[in-house]
Protein backbone atom coordinates (compact mmCIF):
# COMPACT_ATOMS: atom_id res chain seq x y z
CA UNK A 1 0.00 0.00 0.00
CA UNK A 2 1.65 3.27 -1.04
CA UNK A 3 2.26 6.14 1.36
CA UNK A 4 -0.57 8.26 -0.06
CA UNK A 5 -3.00 5.58 1.13
CA UNK A 6 -1.55 5.38 4.63
CA UNK A 7 -1.26 9.08 5.47
CA UNK A 8 -4.99 9.96 5.53
CA UNK A 9 -5.87 7.28 8.09
CA UNK A 10 -5.15 9.48 11.15
CA UNK A 11 -7.37 12.14 9.61
CA UNK A 12 -10.02 9.52 8.95
CA UNK A 13 -9.92 8.47 12.60
CA UNK A 14 -10.20 12.11 13.64
CA UNK A 15 -13.29 12.58 11.51
CA UNK A 16 -15.10 9.80 13.33
CA UNK A 17 -15.71 11.91 16.44
CA UNK A 18 -16.03 15.63 17.27
CA UNK A 19 -13.13 17.64 18.69
CA UNK A 20 -15.14 20.46 20.19
CA UNK A 21 -13.39 22.38 22.95
CA UNK A 22 -15.86 21.52 25.72
CA UNK A 23 -14.55 20.97 29.23
CA UNK A 24 -14.96 17.21 29.01
CA UNK A 25 -12.62 17.14 26.00
CA UNK A 26 -9.66 18.81 27.73
CA UNK A 27 -8.23 15.47 28.84
CA UNK A 28 -8.94 13.95 25.42
CA UNK A 29 -7.10 16.43 23.20
CA UNK A 30 -3.55 17.46 24.12
CA UNK A 31 -1.16 19.69 22.20
CA UNK A 32 2.62 19.43 22.50
CA UNK A 33 5.62 21.48 21.43
CA UNK A 34 9.30 20.86 21.92
CA UNK A 35 12.77 22.13 21.20
CA UNK A 36 16.03 20.22 21.49
CA UNK A 37 19.64 21.07 20.74
CA UNK A 38 22.26 18.32 20.47
CA UNK A 39 25.98 18.59 19.75
CA UNK A 40 27.29 15.41 18.07
CA UNK A 41 31.03 14.86 17.68
CA UNK A 42 30.66 12.51 14.67
CA UNK A 43 27.45 13.21 12.78
CA UNK A 44 28.23 10.89 9.84
CA UNK A 45 29.50 8.05 12.06
CA UNK A 46 32.78 7.99 10.14
CA UNK A 47 35.48 5.49 10.97
CA UNK A 48 38.48 6.76 12.90
CA UNK A 49 40.61 5.83 9.88
CA UNK A 50 38.37 7.57 7.30
CA UNK A 51 39.61 10.57 5.32
CA UNK A 52 37.01 13.08 6.48
CA UNK A 53 38.37 15.86 4.25
CA UNK A 54 37.79 13.77 1.11
CA UNK A 55 34.39 12.44 2.21
CA UNK A 56 32.65 15.47 3.74
CA UNK A 57 34.91 18.35 2.72
CA UNK A 58 36.25 19.10 6.19
CA UNK A 59 38.23 17.43 8.94
CA UNK A 60 35.66 18.56 11.53
CA UNK A 61 33.09 15.79 11.90
CA UNK A 62 30.96 17.55 14.54
CA UNK A 63 27.71 19.46 14.20
CA UNK A 64 24.92 20.89 16.34
CA UNK A 65 21.43 19.66 15.49
CA UNK A 66 18.27 21.55 16.47
CA UNK A 67 14.92 19.77 16.38
CA UNK A 68 11.66 21.71 16.66
CA UNK A 69 8.55 19.63 17.33
CA UNK A 70 4.84 20.47 17.22
CA UNK A 71 2.00 18.00 17.48
CA UNK A 72 -1.03 16.70 19.30
CA UNK A 73 -2.41 13.60 21.01
CA UNK A 74 -5.98 12.30 21.17
CA UNK A 75 -7.39 9.52 23.30
CA UNK A 76 -11.16 9.39 22.90
CA UNK A 77 -13.46 6.60 24.14
CA UNK A 78 -16.89 6.25 22.53
CA UNK A 79 -18.90 3.42 24.00
CA UNK A 80 -17.07 0.19 23.25
CA UNK A 81 -14.69 2.00 20.88
CA UNK A 82 -11.54 3.98 21.56
CA UNK A 83 -9.72 6.28 19.13
CA UNK A 84 -6.09 7.29 19.55
CA UNK A 85 -3.89 9.64 17.53
CA UNK A 86 -0.35 10.82 18.31
CA UNK A 87 1.05 13.02 15.53
CA UNK A 88 3.93 15.48 15.28
CA UNK A 89 5.92 17.50 12.78
CA UNK A 90 9.68 17.48 13.47
CA UNK A 91 11.97 20.01 11.80
CA UNK A 92 15.66 18.99 11.91
CA UNK A 93 18.21 21.73 11.32
CA UNK A 94 21.99 21.18 11.13
CA UNK A 95 24.21 24.19 11.89
CA UNK A 96 27.08 23.23 9.56
CA UNK A 97 25.88 20.47 7.25
CA UNK A 98 22.67 22.15 6.10
CA UNK A 99 22.25 19.62 3.29
CA UNK A 100 21.16 17.18 6.00
CA UNK A 101 18.15 19.32 7.03
CA UNK A 102 14.77 17.61 6.81
CA UNK A 103 11.23 17.78 8.14
CA UNK A 104 9.47 14.60 9.25
CA UNK A 105 5.76 13.98 9.76
CA UNK A 106 5.43 11.12 12.25
CA UNK A 107 2.23 9.65 13.59
CA UNK A 108 0.57 6.68 15.22
CA UNK A 109 -3.19 6.24 14.98
CA UNK A 110 -5.44 3.48 16.28
CA UNK A 111 -9.07 2.43 16.41
CA UNK A 112 -9.48 0.00 19.32
CA UNK A 113 -12.70 -1.49 18.04
CA UNK A 114 -15.18 -3.77 19.73
CA UNK A 115 -18.32 -5.16 18.07
CA UNK A 116 -19.24 -7.06 21.23
CA UNK A 117 -17.37 -7.55 24.52
CA UNK A 118 -16.20 -10.91 23.12
CA UNK A 119 -15.18 -9.71 19.62
CA UNK A 120 -12.65 -6.90 19.54
CA UNK A 121 -9.39 -5.83 17.94
CA UNK A 122 -7.32 -3.01 16.50
CA UNK A 123 -6.93 -1.01 13.32
CA UNK A 124 -3.59 0.80 13.57
CA UNK A 125 -1.24 2.70 11.32
CA UNK A 126 2.00 4.50 12.04
CA UNK A 127 4.86 6.31 10.34
CA UNK A 128 8.30 7.08 11.76
CA UNK A 129 11.13 8.90 9.96
CA UNK A 130 14.46 9.14 11.77
CA UNK A 131 18.21 9.38 11.26
CA UNK A 132 19.55 5.81 11.12
CA UNK A 133 23.07 6.29 12.44
CA UNK A 134 23.85 2.57 12.26
CA UNK A 135 22.94 2.12 8.57
CA UNK A 136 25.80 1.09 6.29
CA UNK A 137 25.55 3.17 3.13
CA UNK A 138 27.61 2.18 0.11
CA UNK A 139 28.96 5.71 -0.28
CA UNK A 140 30.89 6.72 2.84
CA UNK A 141 30.27 10.19 4.20
CA UNK A 142 26.51 10.03 3.63
CA UNK A 143 23.78 10.01 6.27
CA UNK A 144 20.73 7.80 5.90
CA UNK A 145 17.19 8.55 7.01
CA UNK A 146 14.96 5.56 7.55
CA UNK A 147 11.18 5.72 7.17
CA UNK A 148 9.20 2.84 8.64
CA UNK A 149 5.46 2.47 8.07
CA UNK A 150 3.04 -0.20 9.19
CA UNK A 151 -0.69 -0.85 9.00
CA UNK A 152 -2.42 -3.65 10.90
CA UNK A 153 -5.97 -4.89 11.28
CA UNK A 154 -6.37 -7.64 13.87
CA UNK A 155 -9.21 -9.32 15.73
CA UNK A 156 -9.61 -11.41 18.86
CA UNK A 157 -12.65 -13.55 19.68
CA UNK A 158 -13.10 -14.84 23.22
CA UNK A 159 -14.35 -18.42 23.03
CA UNK A 160 -14.72 -18.65 26.80
CA UNK A 161 -13.01 -17.26 29.86
CA UNK A 162 -9.55 -18.43 28.81
CA UNK A 163 -9.24 -19.30 25.10
CA UNK A 164 -9.26 -16.67 22.33
CA UNK A 165 -8.95 -16.93 18.54
CA UNK A 166 -6.61 -14.46 16.81
CA UNK A 167 -6.39 -13.23 13.24
CA UNK A 168 -5.25 -10.26 11.21
CA UNK A 169 -3.70 -8.74 8.09
CA UNK A 170 -0.73 -6.40 7.91
CA UNK A 171 1.55 -4.34 5.71
CA UNK A 172 5.02 -3.05 6.63
CA UNK A 173 7.45 -0.96 4.61
CA UNK A 174 10.95 0.33 5.28
CA UNK A 175 12.63 2.86 2.98
CA UNK A 176 15.91 4.79 3.05
CA UNK A 177 16.83 8.26 1.86
CA UNK A 178 20.08 6.88 0.46
CA UNK A 179 19.59 4.90 -2.78
CA UNK A 180 22.10 2.23 -1.82
CA UNK A 181 22.12 0.68 1.64
CA UNK A 182 23.13 -2.91 2.30
CA UNK A 183 19.97 -3.49 4.34
CA UNK A 184 17.85 -2.33 1.38
CA UNK A 185 14.25 -1.09 1.18
CA UNK A 186 11.55 -3.68 1.82
CA UNK A 187 7.78 -4.06 1.66
CA UNK A 188 5.73 -7.00 2.92
CA UNK A 189 2.00 -7.79 3.04
CA UNK A 190 0.59 -10.77 4.86
CA UNK A 191 -1.83 -12.37 7.27
CA UNK A 192 -1.69 -14.06 10.66
CA UNK A 193 -3.79 -16.48 12.68
CA UNK A 194 -3.43 -18.01 16.12
CA UNK A 195 -4.74 -18.67 19.61
CA UNK A 196 -4.23 -17.06 23.02
CA UNK A 197 -4.76 -18.48 26.49
CA UNK A 198 -5.38 -16.14 29.42
CA UNK A 199 -4.76 -17.53 32.90
CA UNK A 200 -6.82 -16.44 35.94
CA UNK A 201 -3.81 -14.39 37.06
CA UNK A 202 -4.07 -12.38 33.78
CA UNK A 203 -0.87 -14.00 32.45
CA UNK A 204 -1.32 -14.79 28.77
CA UNK A 205 0.40 -17.11 26.30
CA UNK A 206 -0.22 -16.75 22.56
CA UNK A 207 0.80 -18.50 19.36
CA UNK A 208 0.59 -16.92 15.90
CA UNK A 209 1.35 -18.23 12.43
CA UNK A 210 2.33 -15.46 10.02
CA UNK A 211 2.91 -15.54 6.30
CA UNK A 212 3.84 -12.61 4.11
CA UNK A 213 4.79 -11.86 0.53
CA UNK A 214 7.41 -9.17 0.15
CA UNK A 215 9.69 -7.41 -2.29
CA UNK A 216 12.64 -5.05 -2.41
CA UNK A 217 11.30 -1.90 -4.14
CA UNK A 218 13.61 -0.49 -6.76
CA UNK A 219 15.80 -3.57 -6.87
CA UNK A 220 16.05 -5.39 -10.19
CA UNK A 221 16.14 -9.17 -9.87
CA UNK A 222 19.43 -10.66 -11.12
CA UNK A 223 21.88 -13.44 -10.42
CA UNK A 224 23.04 -11.57 -7.30
CA UNK A 225 19.86 -9.87 -6.05
CA UNK A 226 16.34 -11.22 -5.60
CA UNK A 227 13.38 -9.00 -6.31
CA UNK A 228 10.85 -10.71 -4.05
CA UNK A 229 10.62 -13.07 -1.07
CA UNK A 230 8.22 -15.00 1.16
CA UNK A 231 8.32 -14.94 4.97
CA UNK A 232 6.96 -17.73 7.15
CA UNK A 233 6.98 -17.17 10.90
CA UNK A 234 5.91 -19.12 13.98
CA UNK A 235 5.63 -16.83 17.00
CA UNK A 236 5.00 -17.39 20.72
CA UNK A 237 4.32 -14.47 23.11
CA UNK A 238 4.19 -14.40 26.90
CA UNK A 239 2.88 -11.60 29.14
CA UNK A 240 3.54 -12.34 32.81
CA UNK A 241 3.46 -10.33 36.03
CA UNK A 242 4.87 -12.70 38.68
CA UNK A 243 4.50 -10.02 41.39
CA UNK A 244 2.94 -6.61 41.69
CA UNK A 245 6.36 -5.03 41.15
CA UNK A 246 7.75 -7.20 38.34
CA UNK A 247 6.44 -7.58 34.78
CA UNK A 248 7.83 -9.72 31.96
CA UNK A 249 7.06 -9.59 28.23
CA UNK A 250 8.59 -12.20 25.95
CA UNK A 251 8.47 -13.14 22.27
CA UNK A 252 10.15 -16.03 20.46
CA UNK A 253 9.81 -16.62 16.72
CA UNK A 254 11.20 -18.89 14.07
CA UNK A 255 11.51 -16.95 10.80
CA UNK A 256 12.10 -18.50 7.38
CA UNK A 257 12.69 -16.17 4.41
CA UNK A 258 12.80 -17.66 0.92
CA UNK A 259 13.83 -15.54 -2.07
CA UNK A 260 12.19 -16.18 -5.42
CA UNK A 261 14.73 -17.51 -7.90
CA UNK A 262 17.77 -16.99 -5.68
CA UNK A 263 18.01 -19.57 -2.90
CA UNK A 264 21.52 -18.40 -1.99
CA UNK A 265 19.92 -15.37 -0.32
CA UNK A 266 17.57 -17.49 1.85
CA UNK A 267 17.96 -17.47 5.61
CA UNK A 268 16.12 -18.78 8.65
CA UNK A 269 16.51 -18.89 12.41
CA UNK A 270 15.19 -17.76 15.75
CA UNK A 271 14.39 -14.18 16.69
CA UNK A 272 12.89 -12.86 19.89
CA UNK A 273 13.01 -10.51 22.80
CA UNK A 274 12.48 -10.49 26.53
CA UNK A 275 11.76 -7.28 28.46
CA UNK A 276 11.48 -6.97 32.23
CA UNK A 277 10.67 -4.12 34.60
CA UNK A 278 11.10 -4.08 38.36
CA UNK A 279 9.72 -1.38 40.63
CA UNK A 280 12.31 -1.75 43.37
CA UNK A 281 11.05 1.09 45.57
CA UNK A 282 8.77 4.08 45.16
CA UNK A 283 11.75 6.05 43.83
CA UNK A 284 13.85 3.47 41.99
CA UNK A 285 13.12 1.07 39.16
CA UNK A 286 15.07 -1.17 36.85
CA UNK A 287 14.29 -2.16 33.25
CA UNK A 288 16.22 -4.60 31.09
CA UNK A 289 15.90 -6.74 28.05
CA UNK A 290 17.58 -8.96 25.49
CA UNK A 291 16.88 -9.23 21.75
CA UNK A 292 17.82 -11.94 19.26
CA UNK A 293 18.21 -10.42 15.77
CA UNK A 294 17.98 -11.79 12.24
CA UNK A 295 17.74 -9.59 9.16
CA UNK A 296 18.59 -9.05 5.51
CA UNK A 297 22.01 -7.57 4.62
CA UNK A 298 22.97 -8.21 1.01
CA UNK A 299 26.52 -7.98 -0.31
CA UNK A 300 28.56 -10.48 -2.31
CA UNK A 301 29.95 -12.02 0.89
CA UNK A 302 26.78 -11.93 3.02
CA UNK A 303 23.00 -12.26 2.69
CA UNK A 304 21.89 -11.69 6.28
CA UNK A 305 23.06 -10.93 9.78
CA UNK A 306 22.30 -12.55 13.10
CA UNK A 307 23.13 -11.33 16.56
CA UNK A 308 21.85 -10.11 19.87
CA UNK A 309 21.35 -6.94 21.88
CA UNK A 310 20.71 -6.36 25.56
CA UNK A 311 20.10 -3.29 27.68
CA UNK A 312 19.95 -2.30 31.33
CA UNK A 313 18.17 0.90 32.33
CA UNK A 314 17.88 1.97 36.00
CA UNK A 315 15.82 5.03 36.99
CA UNK A 316 16.00 7.06 40.18
CA UNK A 317 13.40 9.69 41.07
CA UNK A 318 14.73 11.71 44.00
CA UNK A 319 11.54 13.82 44.01
CA UNK A 320 8.18 14.02 42.28
CA UNK A 321 9.58 16.49 39.74
CA UNK A 322 13.02 15.03 39.02
CA UNK A 323 14.37 11.82 37.53
CA UNK A 324 17.80 10.40 36.69
CA UNK A 325 17.86 7.82 33.91
CA UNK A 326 20.88 5.70 32.99
CA UNK A 327 20.94 3.22 30.10
CA UNK A 328 23.54 0.83 28.75
CA UNK A 329 23.08 -1.04 25.45
CA UNK A 330 25.41 -3.71 24.10
CA UNK A 331 25.06 -5.70 20.90
CA UNK A 332 26.90 -7.98 18.49
CA UNK A 333 26.22 -8.97 14.88
CA UNK A 334 27.70 -11.67 12.66
CA UNK A 335 27.25 -11.59 8.89
CA UNK A 336 26.44 -14.83 7.04
CA UNK A 337 25.39 -16.30 3.70
CA UNK A 338 27.94 -15.54 0.96
CA UNK A 339 26.94 -15.91 -2.69
CA UNK A 340 28.35 -18.91 -4.60
CA UNK A 341 31.94 -18.25 -5.63
CA UNK A 342 32.61 -15.79 -2.82
CA UNK A 343 34.34 -16.53 0.47
CA UNK A 344 32.30 -16.10 3.62
CA UNK A 345 32.97 -12.85 5.45
CA UNK A 346 34.31 -13.01 8.99
CA UNK A 347 32.80 -9.63 9.80
CA UNK A 348 31.61 -9.20 13.37
CA UNK A 349 30.40 -5.90 14.83
CA UNK A 350 30.00 -5.03 18.49
CA UNK A 351 28.19 -1.92 19.68
CA UNK A 352 28.13 -0.11 23.01
CA UNK A 353 25.91 2.83 23.86
CA UNK A 354 25.77 4.57 27.24
CA UNK A 355 23.41 7.45 27.98
CA UNK A 356 22.55 9.52 31.04
CA UNK A 357 19.54 11.84 31.24
CA UNK A 358 18.47 14.30 33.95
CA UNK A 359 14.79 15.26 33.86
CA UNK A 360 13.03 18.12 35.64
CA UNK A 361 9.29 18.71 35.57
CA UNK A 362 9.70 22.45 35.95
CA UNK A 363 5.96 23.09 35.57
CA UNK A 364 2.95 20.84 35.22
CA UNK A 365 3.10 21.33 31.45
CA UNK A 366 6.87 21.77 30.98
CA UNK A 367 9.65 19.16 31.17
CA UNK A 368 13.36 19.97 30.81
CA UNK A 369 15.96 17.32 29.98
CA UNK A 370 19.76 17.34 29.86
CA UNK A 371 21.50 14.30 28.38
CA UNK A 372 24.90 12.91 27.48
CA UNK A 373 25.61 9.88 25.28
CA UNK A 374 28.58 7.78 24.16
CA UNK A 375 28.04 5.63 21.04
CA UNK A 376 30.72 3.26 19.72
CA UNK A 377 30.93 0.43 17.21
CA UNK A 378 33.89 -1.89 16.67
CA UNK A 379 34.14 -4.08 13.58
CA UNK A 380 36.46 -6.77 12.30
CA UNK A 381 35.93 -5.22 8.84
CA UNK A 382 38.03 -2.08 8.21
CA UNK A 383 36.05 1.13 7.83
CA UNK A 384 32.91 0.06 9.71
CA UNK A 385 33.98 1.21 13.18
CA UNK A 386 32.99 4.57 14.64
CA UNK A 387 32.66 6.49 17.90
CA UNK A 388 30.59 9.51 18.84
CA UNK A 389 29.88 11.69 21.86
CA UNK A 390 26.69 13.73 22.10
CA UNK A 391 25.42 16.35 24.57
CA UNK A 392 21.86 17.62 24.48
CA UNK A 393 19.28 19.90 26.06
CA UNK A 394 15.55 19.71 25.39
CA UNK A 395 12.27 21.22 26.52
CA UNK A 396 8.83 19.69 26.00
CA UNK A 397 5.59 21.53 26.69
CA UNK A 398 2.16 19.88 26.70
CA UNK A 399 -1.18 21.59 27.17
N, C-alpha and C positions, 0 to 999 in steps of 0.2 A: 504494500500500500504506500503510495508516494506521500511525501511530506505535506502536500497541499490538502490531502484527505485527513491527515492526523491533526493539523493545527486547529481547525475549527471546533474540535470536540470540547475543549474547555468552555468555549463560548456557547456551544449547544447545551452543556450542562447548566451554565449560568441562566440560559433562557427558560429553564424548566421551573424556576421559582423566582418570586419578586425579590428585589434588593432595596426595598424602600427603607428609609433611614428612621424607622420607628425605634423606640427604646428597646424593644425586645430583639432587635436585630444587631445591637451594638456588640454583642458577644459572638455573633455569627460572621460578620464582616470585619476584617482587620487589615489595615494598611501598614506597609513597612517600607522603610528607607534606610540605606546604609552607605557608609563610605569607609574604604580601607586603603591603606598605603603600605606596600611591602617592598623592601629592598632585598634583591636577590643577587648573590655574588656570581652566579653562573646561569643566566637566563636560558641559554641554549643547551645546557647540560653537555658541554663539550668535554672531551677527554683531556686529562692533564697534559697529554703529549700532542694534542691537536694544535695546528698552526692557526690561531685565532685571527691573525691579521689577514691571512688568505681567505678564511671562511666567512668572516663577518665584517671585515674591513677595519678592525681595530683590535688591539691587544686587551682592551678592557671588556671583560665578559659580563659585567654587572649592569643592572638597570633597576629603576624604581617604578613599580607598577601601581597605578591607582585604579580602583574598581568602585564605580558608583552604581548602587542598586536601588530600584524602586519596584514595588510590587504589592500584592494583596493576597489574603487567605480567606477562604470561605469554608465554613463547616455548618451545613444546614440540614437538620432532620425534618422530614415531612412524613408523618405517619410511620409506616414500616420502612420508608426510604431514607437514605442519607446522601447528601451531595457534598463533595469536597473539591476545592480548587486551591492550588498554591502556585502562583505565577509571579515571575519577576523578570525585569529587563536589567541586564548587567552590562555596563559600559566599561571596557578594559582599555586603559591608556598607559602606554609605555613612554617614559621620559626621553630616552635616547633612541631606542629602536621603534620609531613610530610606525614602521611598516607592519608591526605585529599587532597594532590596535584592532579591536573588534568589538562588536556588540552582540550579545547573546540573549535570546528569548527562551527562558527555561520555564517549564511548567510540569505539574502533576495534577491530574484531574481524575475523579472517581465518582461513580454512582454505585453505592452499596445498596443493591436492590433486594427486595424481598416480596415475592408474590404471596406467600403464606409464611407463617413462622417456620415451617418445615422446609420450604424451598426458597433458597436465597443465594446470593453470589455477588460478583463484582464486575463492573465494566470500567476499566482504567486505561488511561493513556498518559504517557510522560515523554518529555524531551529534556535532555541535558547536554549542553555544549560546554567544554572545558579544555584547558591546556593540558595535554597529555605529555608530561615531562619524560615519561619512561618509554615513549614510542621510539622505535629505531627507524628513522627515515633514511632513504638510500642516498640522499644528498646531505652530507654533514653541514652543520651550521644553519639548519632550518628548524623551525618550531612547528609542531603539529597540534592542531585542535581536533579533538574527537567529539563527534555528535552521536549520542545514543538515543534511540527512540524505541518505544515498545507500546503495544496495544494488546490488551487481554480481556476476554470475556470468559468468566468461569461461573460454574453453578455447583451448589451442594444441596443434596436432598437427604433429609434425616429419615432413615428407615425406621428407627426406634430411638431409644434413649442413648445408644452407644454407636451404632453403625451409620455411616453416611456414604452416599455415592458422590463421586466427584467427576467433573468433566469441564472441558473448556477448549477454546481456540485462541491462538496468539500469533503475533507478528513482532519481530525484533529486527532492527537495523542498526548498523554501526558504520559511520563514514568518517573519513579523515580529510582535513584541509590540504594536506600534502598528497600529491597524486601517487606517490610511490612509498608505501610503508610495507615492511615485511609482514605485519599482521594482516594487512589488506582490509578493504571494505567487505561487509557481509550483510546478507538479508535472508531471513528465514521465516517461513510461515508453517504452522502446524497445528496439531490438536493433542489433547491429553485426556486420559481417563484413569480413574482409580477409586480407592476406598479409603475411609478414615475411621479410626476407632477412638472414641473419647471415653476415658476412664472416669469413674465417679469423682476422682480428685481433680478433674479438668485436664490432666495429662492427655495428650493426643499423639497417635501414631498413624501416619498416612503413607500410602504407596500410590505412585502415579507412573503410568506408562506414557511416554511422550514420543511423538514422531513428527519430524519436520522436514520440509523440502527447502533447500537454500541455494543461494548462488553468490558469486563474487562480482558485484556490479562493476562494469568497466573493464573486466578482465577477459581477454580473449582466450578461449580454450586452445591448448597446444600440447606438445609432447612434454612440456615442463610445468604447465599450469592447467588446473581443472577449472571449468566455468561454473559447475554446479555440484551439489553434494546432498546427501541425505543423512540426517541425524536420527539415531534411535537411542532413547534414554530410559533407564529404569531408576526411579528415584524413591527414597525413603526419607521421611521427615519425622522428627520428634520434637515436641514441645513439652517441657517438664519443669515444674517448680517443686523441687524436693522439700524446700522449706519456704517460709514466708520471706526470707531474705535472699534466697538463691534462685535464679532462673537459668535454664539451659535450653538452647535452641540448636538442633542438629540437623544436618542434611547429608546424605550419602547417595551418590549416583554412579551408575556405570554408563558411560557415553561411548557410542560407536558412530564414527563419522566415515562414510563411504563416499568417495569422489567418483563421479560419472566419467568413465573412460580413462582414469588415471589412478589405479590402485596403489601406486607407490606413495601417493599423498594420504592414504587412509591412516587413521589412528584410532585407538580406543583405550579406555582405562577408567580408573575411578577418579571422581571429583567429589568434593564435599566441603563442609565447614561445620564448625562447632563454636558457638558463642556462649559465654557465661557471664553473668553479672552477680555481684555479691555486695549487698548493703551491709557493710561491716558494722558501722555505727550510724547515728543520725547525721554525722558530719563527714564520714569517709565511706568510699565505695571503691570497688575494684571490678573492672571489666577485662575480659581477655578472650582470645579466640585463635583458632587455627584453620587454615584453608588449604585444601589440596587442589592444585591447578592443572588444567589441561587445555591447550588452545592451539589454534592454527598459527604457524610462523613459517612462511614458505620462501626458502632460498634453494640453491642447488645442493647444499649439504644438510638441509633440515626441512622437515615438513610440519613439525609441531614442537611444542615445548611442554614439559611437565615439571612440576615443582610444588613448593609449599610456601605458605606465609603464616606467621603468627604475630599476635600483638598483645601487649599488656598495657592497661590504661587505668592507673589509679586517679581518684579525684578526692580532694580535700576541700570542704566548705567551712572555713573558720567562722563565718557569720552568714546570716540570711542573704546578704547582698554580695558576698565575695566567694570566689571559687578558684582553686588551683588545679589545673589539669596537666598531667604528664602522660606521654604516650611513647611507647617504643615498638617499632615494627621491624621485623627481620624476615627476609625471604631468600629463596634460592630457586633457580631455574636451570634445567638441563635441556638441551636442544637435540632432537632425535629425528630419524626418518630421512636419510639422504636419498636423492634420486639415484637410479641405477647408473653406474659408471663414476659416481663421485664417492669419495671417502667420507665416512661419518665425521661430523664435527665433534670436537671434544669441548665445545664451548659450555661453560658454566658461569652463571652470574649469581652474585650474592648482593643483597640490598640491605641497608640499615637506615632507618629514619627515626630520629628522636625529636620530639617537639614538647614545648612547655608553653602553657597559656595561662594568663592571669585575667580573670573576669571580675568586673565590678558592675553591679546593677545600680548605677548612679541614681536613676529615677525609676519609677514604676514602668515607664515606657522607653527607657534608654539604657542600653548595655554597652560598656566599654571593654575592649579586649586588647591586651598586649601579648605578643607571641614571639617565640624564637624557634628556629628549626634547623636541623642538620640532616642533609640528605646525601647519601653516598652509595655508589654502586661499584663493585669490583667485578672484573670479567677476565676469564682466561683468554678471551679473544682481544687482540690489541685494538684500541680505539673505542671500545664500548664502556669503558669506565668513566665515572664522573664524580664530582663532589660539589656541594652547594651549601651555602649558609644563607638563611633568610631571617629578616627581622620585620615585624609588622605591627601596625596599630589599626584598630577598626572601631567603628561606632555603629550600632544598629538601633533604630527607633521604630517602635510599633505603636499604633494607635487605632 
